Amino acid sequence: MNYLMTTIIPVIVGVMTFIVGQVVVKFLIEPSAELKKFLGKVTYDLIFYANWYSGEEPVPDEIEKEVSQVLRSDASKLHEYVNTIPKYDWIARLLHLPKREAMVSSAGELIGLSNSINGRQKGVWLDKAIHVRNVAKLLRIAIPLGLSDKEVSQAIETVRELRRRG
């Protein structure tokens, strides 16, 4: 009996600890680390394609399609992470990930940006900048916009006034 207590039980406890550790790593830690890496990809995509969505000039159709698909893919992937990481809200707090609501709102902003790549009306570049700024704030990622929040707010009011005038 003493042999059982000193040899077999510690082995069983060790195996159980290993199994629980592997479950935590595979289902919680790895997906969270992948999400953090993916947030870096979103940052990269927004900066890399900025020259195509930040101007007033029309974007060539093939570029518009590519940029739009990349941004929609990023939006879809945000939803995927929120829905596949178990206990996302708890894990997000524990590992300092963006909140569920922020992830969903960011996906909407990315889709809005995707839909406005080839906006033809005056001032649409500002709408795109607002989408990018909102994504950056919600996901807590750094994207240089070249404008402060105050300047963006002033520009928004100016564009709204111009649109009201016709």
C-alpha positions as CSV (number, residue, x, y, z in Angstrom):
1,M,0.0,0.0,0.0
2,N,2.8,2.4,0.9
3,Y,4.4,1.7,-2.5
4,L,1.1,2.7,-4.2
5,M,1.0,6.0,-2.3
6,T,4.6,7.0,-3.1
7,T,4.8,5.9,-6.7
8,I,1.6,5.5,-8.6
9,I,-0.4,8.4,-7.2
10,P,2.3,11.0,-7.9
11,V,2.6,9.6,-11.5
12,I,-1.2,9.9,-11.9
13,V,-1.3,13.4,-10.5
14,G,1.6,14.4,-12.8
15,V,-0.1,13.0,-15.9
16,M,-3.4,14.8,-15.0
17,T,-1.5,18.1,-14.5
18,F,0.2,17.6,-17.9
19,I,-3.2,17.0,-19.6
20,V,-4.8,20.0,-17.9
21,G,-1.8,22.2,-18.9
22,Q,-2.0,21.0,-22.5
23,V,-5.7,21.8,-22.7
24,V,-5.1,25.3,-21.3
25,V,-2.3,25.9,-23.8
26,K,-4.1,24.5,-26.9
27,F,-7.5,26.1,-26.3
28,L,-6.7,29.3,-24.5
29,I,-3.1,30.4,-24.7
30,E,-2.3,29.5,-28.4
31,P,-5.5,31.1,-29.8
32,S,-4.9,34.3,-27.8
33,A,-1.3,34.5,-29.0
34,E,-2.6,34.0,-32.6
35,L,-5.0,36.8,-32.1
36,K,-2.3,39.2,-30.9
37,K,-0.3,38.2,-34.0
38,F,-3.3,38.8,-36.1
39,L,-3.8,42.3,-34.6
40,G,-0.3,43.0,-36.0
41,K,-1.5,41.9,-39.4
42,V,-4.5,44.2,-39.2
43,T,-2.1,47.1,-38.4
44,Y,0.1,46.0,-41.3
45,D,-2.8,45.9,-43.7
46,L,-4.1,49.3,-42.7
47,I,-0.7,50.9,-43.1
48,F,0.3,49.0,-46.3
49,Y,-2.9,49.8,-48.2
50,A,-3.3,53.4,-46.8
51,N,-2.1,54.9,-50.1
52,W,-5.1,53.3,-51.9
53,Y,-7.8,54.3,-49.5
54,S,-6.6,57.7,-48.2
55,G,-6.9,59.8,-51.3
56,E,-9.7,61.3,-53.4
57,E,-8.5,59.8,-56.6
58,P,-10.3,56.7,-58.0
59,V,-8.6,53.4,-57.3
60,P,-8.0,51.0,-60.2
61,D,-10.5,48.1,-60.1
62,E,-8.0,45.3,-59.5
63,I,-6.5,47.2,-56.6
64,E,-9.9,48.1,-55.2
65,K,-10.9,44.4,-55.3
66,E,-7.7,43.3,-53.6
67,V,-7.8,46.0,-50.8
68,S,-11.5,45.3,-50.2
69,Q,-11.0,41.6,-49.9
70,V,-8.1,41.9,-47.5
71,L,-10.1,44.3,-45.3
72,R,-13.2,42.1,-45.3
73,S,-11.0,39.0,-44.6
74,D,-9.5,40.9,-41.6
75,A,-13.0,41.8,-40.4
76,S,-14.2,38.1,-40.7
77,K,-11.1,36.9,-38.9
78,L,-11.9,39.2,-35.9
79,H,-15.3,37.6,-35.6
80,E,-13.7,34.2,-35.9
81,Y,-11.4,34.8,-33.0
82,V,-14.2,36.2,-30.8
83,N,-16.3,33.1,-31.5
84,T,-13.6,30.4,-31.2
85,I,-11.7,31.4,-28.1
86,P,-13.5,29.8,-25.2
87,K,-14.6,32.3,-22.5
88,Y,-13.3,35.1,-24.6
89,D,-14.5,37.9,-22.3
90,W,-12.6,36.4,-19.3
91,I,-9.5,35.6,-21.4
92,A,-9.6,39.2,-22.9
93,R,-9.4,40.7,-19.4
94,L,-6.8,38.3,-18.3
95,L,-4.5,38.7,-21.3
96,H,-5.3,42.4,-22.1
97,L,-7.0,41.6,-25.4
98,P,-9.6,43.9,-27.0
99,K,-13.1,43.5,-25.6
100,R,-15.6,41.5,-27.5
101,E,-17.6,44.6,-28.3
102,A,-14.5,46.3,-29.6
103,M,-13.6,43.4,-31.8
104,V,-17.1,43.3,-33.3
105,S,-17.2,47.1,-33.8
106,S,-13.8,47.0,-35.4
107,A,-15.0,44.4,-37.8
108,G,-17.8,46.7,-38.8
109,E,-15.4,49.6,-39.3
110,L,-13.2,47.4,-41.5
111,I,-16.2,46.4,-43.6
112,G,-17.2,50.1,-43.8
113,L,-13.7,51.0,-45.0
114,S,-13.8,48.1,-47.5
115,N,-17.1,49.4,-48.9
116,S,-15.8,52.9,-49.3
117,I,-12.5,52.2,-51.0
118,N,-13.6,53.9,-54.2
119,G,-15.8,56.5,-52.7
120,R,-16.3,59.2,-55.4
121,Q,-17.8,62.1,-53.4
122,K,-15.8,64.9,-51.9
123,G,-14.7,64.4,-48.3
124,V,-15.0,60.6,-48.5
125,W,-11.3,60.3,-47.6
126,L,-12.2,61.7,-44.2
127,D,-14.9,58.9,-43.7
128,K,-12.1,56.4,-44.4
129,A,-9.8,58.1,-42.0
130,I,-12.5,57.9,-39.3
131,H,-12.9,54.1,-40.0
132,V,-9.2,53.6,-39.6
133,R,-9.0,55.8,-36.4
134,N,-11.9,53.9,-34.9
135,V,-10.3,50.5,-35.7
136,A,-7.0,51.7,-34.1
137,K,-8.7,52.9,-31.0
138,L,-11.0,49.9,-30.5
139,L,-8.2,47.3,-31.1
140,R,-5.6,49.5,-29.3
141,I,-3.2,49.4,-32.2
142,A,-0.9,52.2,-33.4
143,I,-1.7,53.6,-36.8
144,P,-0.2,56.9,-37.8
145,L,-3.0,59.0,-39.4
146,G,-1.1,62.3,-39.6
147,L,-4.0,64.1,-37.9
148,S,-4.7,64.5,-34.2
149,D,-8.2,63.6,-32.8
150,K,-9.0,67.3,-32.6
151,E,-8.0,67.9,-36.2
152,V,-10.1,64.9,-37.3
153,S,-13.1,66.2,-35.3
154,Q,-12.7,69.7,-36.9
155,A,-12.4,68.2,-40.3
156,I,-15.5,66.0,-39.7
157,E,-17.5,69.1,-38.8
158,T,-16.2,71.0,-41.9
159,V,-17.2,68.1,-44.2
160,R,-20.6,67.7,-42.6
161,E,-21.2,71.5,-43.1
162,L,-20.1,71.2,-46.8
163,R,-22.4,68.3,-47.3
164,R,-25.3,70.1,-45.8
165,R,-24.7,73.0,-48.2
166,G,-24.9,70.7,-51.1
